[in-house]
Amino acid sequence: DPASTAEPVLLEIAPGRAVRIKGQIDRVEISPDGRQARITDYKTGRMDRYKPDMLRGGTTAQLPIYMLAAGQLLASRQPAPEVTEARYLSVEGRTGFKTVSFSAGALKDRREALSRVLATFTGGVERGVFFAYPEADRCRTCDYRLACGEGREARFARKRGDQTAADFLKMREEIE
């Protein structure tokens, strides 16, 4: 595809501040008239943590980030398609096919919240501050649970009052 690139996309997260995003979008569908695009990310696991048009404290920011990146990459096409939707599509045969979408309207309405999520993440990386946020339903299946080890909930509880964690915790708890 001519719109594909190995180069990162620059997303503005605040005036004068941008973050480089690099990754791979599973699928970009362009409507026959070239005016609309839809992003699909295939999932093989459970889908119950994903909710339509939600950021869930930054844990489900992938779809709106893909929408912004695809919008930039497709801008040079004539006509430039509007990215109207990004969706997770479950390909798990046992539970049937399911989709969860993030709409262009939600992206417009939630753009400030998404910028806050990205600013919080990049600010943490810049300061070398990374936090595990233990959740019982997530920790059971997390690929990194061994890195957190036993007692992760107790360690997390001790860090709740740490000023270093304040921005991250506030973002996690306030952004839906």
C-alpha positions as CSV (number, residue, x, y, z in Angstrom):
1,D,0.0,0.0,0.0
2,P,1.5,3.4,-1.0
3,A,0.2,5.0,2.3
4,S,2.2,2.5,4.4
5,T,5.4,3.7,6.0
6,A,8.0,2.5,8.5
7,E,8.4,6.0,9.7
8,P,6.8,7.2,12.9
9,V,3.8,9.6,12.8
10,L,4.0,12.8,14.9
11,L,0.9,13.4,17.0
12,E,0.5,16.7,18.7
13,I,-0.5,16.3,22.3
14,A,-0.3,19.9,23.3
15,P,0.6,23.1,21.6
16,G,4.3,22.8,20.7
17,R,4.5,19.3,22.0
18,A,4.3,16.1,19.9
19,V,4.9,12.4,20.4
20,R,6.2,10.0,17.8
21,I,3.9,7.0,17.3
22,K,5.2,3.9,15.5
23,G,3.3,0.7,15.0
24,Q,1.3,-1.4,12.6
25,I,-2.4,-1.0,11.9
26,D,-3.9,-4.4,11.0
27,R,-6.3,-3.1,8.4
28,V,-7.4,0.1,6.8
29,E,-10.5,0.0,4.6
30,I,-11.3,2.8,2.2
31,S,-14.9,3.2,1.0
32,P,-15.5,2.8,-2.8
33,D,-15.8,6.6,-3.3
34,G,-12.6,7.2,-1.3
35,R,-14.2,9.5,1.2
36,Q,-14.3,7.4,4.3
37,A,-11.8,5.0,6.0
38,R,-12.3,2.5,8.8
39,I,-9.5,1.0,10.9
40,T,-9.6,-2.6,12.2
41,D,-7.4,-4.1,14.8
42,Y,-7.9,-7.8,15.2
43,K,-8.0,-9.3,18.7
44,T,-7.7,-13.0,19.7
45,G,-8.5,-12.7,23.4
46,R,-11.5,-11.7,25.4
47,M,-13.2,-8.4,24.5
48,D,-15.1,-7.6,27.7
49,R,-12.7,-4.9,28.8
50,Y,-13.3,-2.8,25.7
51,K,-16.3,-0.5,25.6
52,P,-17.4,1.7,22.7
53,D,-15.9,5.2,22.5
54,M,-14.1,4.8,25.9
55,L,-10.5,5.5,26.9
56,R,-10.8,3.7,30.2
57,G,-8.1,5.7,32.0
58,G,-5.7,5.3,29.0
59,T,-5.9,1.6,28.9
60,T,-7.9,1.6,25.6
61,A,-6.3,4.5,23.7
62,Q,-5.1,2.4,20.8
63,L,-8.1,2.9,18.5
64,P,-8.2,6.7,18.7
65,I,-4.4,6.9,18.3
66,Y,-4.8,4.7,15.2
67,M,-7.5,7.1,13.9
68,L,-5.2,10.1,14.3
69,A,-2.2,8.3,12.7
70,A,-4.2,7.0,9.8
71,G,-5.8,10.4,9.2
72,Q,-2.3,11.9,8.8
73,L,-1.1,9.0,6.6
74,L,-4.2,9.2,4.3
75,A,-4.2,13.0,4.1
76,S,-2.2,13.0,0.8
77,R,-4.8,10.9,-1.0
78,Q,-7.3,12.6,-3.4
79,P,-9.9,12.7,-2.0
80,A,-8.5,12.5,1.5
81,P,-10.8,10.1,3.3
82,E,-12.2,10.9,6.7
83,V,-11.4,8.2,9.3
84,T,-14.9,7.6,10.6
85,E,-14.3,4.6,12.8
86,A,-11.7,2.4,14.4
87,R,-12.7,-1.0,15.8
88,Y,-11.5,-4.0,17.5
89,L,-12.7,-7.2,15.8
90,S,-12.5,-10.4,17.8
91,V,-11.5,-13.4,15.8
92,E,-11.9,-15.7,18.7
93,G,-13.9,-18.6,17.3
94,R,-15.2,-19.9,20.6
95,T,-17.0,-16.7,21.6
96,G,-18.0,-15.7,18.1
97,F,-17.0,-12.5,16.3
98,K,-17.5,-9.3,18.2
99,T,-16.7,-5.7,17.5
100,V,-16.1,-2.7,19.7
101,S,-15.8,0.7,18.0
102,F,-14.4,4.1,18.6
103,S,-16.2,6.7,16.4
104,A,-15.0,9.9,14.8
105,G,-17.6,11.8,16.9
106,A,-16.2,10.3,20.1
107,L,-12.6,11.2,18.9
108,K,-13.7,14.8,18.4
109,D,-15.5,14.9,21.8
110,R,-12.6,13.1,23.6
111,R,-9.6,14.7,21.9
112,E,-8.7,16.7,25.0
113,A,-8.9,13.6,27.2
114,L,-6.8,11.6,24.7
115,S,-4.2,14.4,24.7
116,R,-4.1,14.2,28.5
117,V,-3.6,10.4,28.4
118,L,-0.7,10.8,25.9
119,A,0.9,13.7,27.9
120,T,0.7,11.6,31.1
121,F,2.3,8.6,29.4
122,T,5.0,10.6,27.7
123,G,5.7,12.6,30.9
124,G,6.2,9.4,32.8
125,V,8.6,8.0,30.2
126,E,10.6,11.3,30.1
127,R,10.9,11.1,33.9
128,G,11.6,7.3,33.9
129,V,8.4,6.7,36.0
130,F,6.5,3.6,35.1
131,F,3.6,2.3,37.2
132,A,1.9,-1.0,37.4
133,Y,-1.8,-0.6,38.0
134,P,-3.0,-3.9,39.4
135,E,-6.5,-5.0,38.5
136,A,-7.6,-8.5,39.5
137,D,-9.3,-9.3,36.2
138,R,-6.3,-8.0,34.2
139,C,-3.4,-9.4,36.2
140,R,-4.5,-13.0,35.8
141,T,-3.9,-12.8,32.0
142,C,-1.2,-10.2,31.9
143,D,2.0,-11.2,30.0
144,Y,4.1,-9.2,32.6
145,R,2.6,-10.5,35.8
146,L,5.9,-12.3,36.7
147,A,7.7,-8.9,36.5
148,C,5.3,-7.5,39.0
149,G,5.6,-10.5,41.3
150,E,3.7,-11.3,44.4
151,G,2.5,-8.5,46.6
152,R,1.9,-6.1,43.7
153,E,-1.4,-4.8,45.3
154,A,0.4,-4.0,48.6
155,R,3.2,-2.2,46.8
156,F,0.7,-0.3,44.7
157,A,-1.3,0.7,47.8
158,R,1.9,2.2,49.4
159,K,2.6,4.3,46.2
160,R,-0.9,5.8,46.1
161,G,0.2,8.8,48.2
162,D,3.4,9.3,46.3
163,Q,3.4,12.7,44.5
164,T,5.4,11.1,41.6
165,A,2.4,8.9,40.9
166,A,-0.2,11.7,41.2
167,D,-0.6,12.6,37.5
168,F,-0.8,8.9,36.5
169,L,-3.4,8.0,39.1
170,K,-5.5,11.1,38.5
171,M,-5.6,10.3,34.8
172,R,-6.4,6.6,35.4
173,E,-9.2,7.4,37.8
174,E,-10.8,10.4,36.0
175,I,-10.8,9.5,32.3
176,E,-13.4,7.1,31.1
